[in-house]
Amino acid sequence: MFAGVSVLLTNRRILRANLFGEGILIGALTGVVIAALRFFLDTADIWRPRLFAKIDSVGEILLICAVMVFFAIILARAVKFDSQVCGSGVPQIKGILQGRTEMFKPLRLLTMKFFSSVMTIGAGMSLGRAGISVQFGAAIGNFFAKKFYGDNPRHESFQGDFLVTAGAGAGLAAIFNAPLAGVIFCLEELRKKFSHEILIVTVTAAVTASFVVKVIFGVRPVFETITRTPLNMPSVMTMPTAEMAQHLYTTPLKFVALFILFGVICGIAGVLFTRALLFSLDVYDRLKLFGTRRFLIPFLLIVPLGIELPQVLGCGNVLVDEILISRLELSLLVTLLVGKILFTLICFGTNAPGGLFLPVLVVGALIGNVFARVGGLLDIFTADWTTLIIIFGMAAFFAAVVKAPVTGAILILELTGQFGHLFWLIIVAGTAFLVADLCGSEPIFSALLERSQSKK
């Protein structure tokens, strides 16, 4: 019996050693792919507003419209060639790990979706880059699973799933340079279960991917301004717990009530946004808009928006930097918030390649900015609270829509690098999550998976 136990322990140690090495390979290759994706999309964010700013004739507008029509035709053909190109990719990964969706062809997916995503998001569709990064990482994990374990069904369902999960975490870690958030997302949203083996390979892949993107390629943070902006809080908010207890009936109670109110607002907004996203998909189907016609709508809308309201185009990370640097008028902030939500719904409803992480974070940041400005007008907040409320809004809205509050909180903490506001961040995000849960809102990626399964 002891010999059998010894062999089992030895095999488990060998498995962990193999997973460690496989995690490094997956993370390194994922980091290279995501660095390339970041380069193309960041370049597009620089040149797109310059291009629209130079438009001054009808002929130039018609030329850009013709280019957008060409993009719609190309994208329709790519989707027809491989349906996995559609959407963010996270629901597909959840389906694969749950055994409800067939495994994709990794190399074909990487090639087709990479160029389709660069074209779609680079042109200006309001879609994110994180979801597709998760799918790219999972595709790389799937590639190595097939290389290492072939068609062995036991390995395919055991180590193979581990490598797919690790790749997904590496993709999220690389796009945000947030390895811990990548790991937590895999455990909280994708697998919803824990083991030492999955932790080893996922942590290794996430850290390696983040290292490759940041150190080797020198890629800047997604929200560059946030990482450089100090978060100012009144001294009473940073007191030790014992000392703060003495002030419970003075200043802190007001702030706690305001943070809970803000969490409730973000929770309700998240529920409405989730339902609107699903409704937008249904509208396109009911109108029987498929193929080129489906993608023509957002592509052609890019032209007038690029001329009049360019801030709502693309992922939106540049917009977050703008609202942190500039004190925009409240009316403009509301316009940007409404415009970003509506254009995101129009783009997402087409099921074009692109994710939701960044649009959700951007909408949350705009909600936070509006809340802070209204609080300022009512003499509740001072101007130096704006950055803090924006960050709280990002975490809370993410928690309400994705229903992954721990991932949202960890992601924001890694993006800011400041842990002094952790307690209040959890209060706001937890309140938003609870409100969304009480309203019966499903996690958006789970709802999208169920929707896709019901249509089969």
Secondary structure, DSSP 8 states (H G I E B T S, - for coil): -HHHHHHHHHHHHHHHHHHHHHHHHHHHHHHHHHHHHHHHHHHHHHHHHHHHHT--SHHHHHHHHHHHHHHHHHHHHHHHH-GGGSS-SHHHHHHHHTTSS----HHHHHHHHHHHHHHHHHHT-S-BSHHHHHHHHHHHHHHHHHHHHTT-HHHHHTHHHHHHHHHHHHHHHHHHT-HHHHHHHIIIIII----HHHHHHHHHHHHHHHHIIIIIS----SSHHHHHS-----GGGGS-HHHHHTTTTSHHHHHHHHHHHHHHHHHHHHHHHHHHHHHHHHHHHHTT--THHHHHHHHHHHHHHHHH-GGGSSSSHHHHHHHHHS---HHHHHHHHHHHHHHHHHHHHTT-S-BSHHHHHHHHHHHHHHHHHHHHHTTSS-GGGHHHHHHHHHHHHHHHHH--HHHHHHHHHHHH---TTHHHHHHHHHHHHHHHHHTT---HHHHHHHHHHHT-
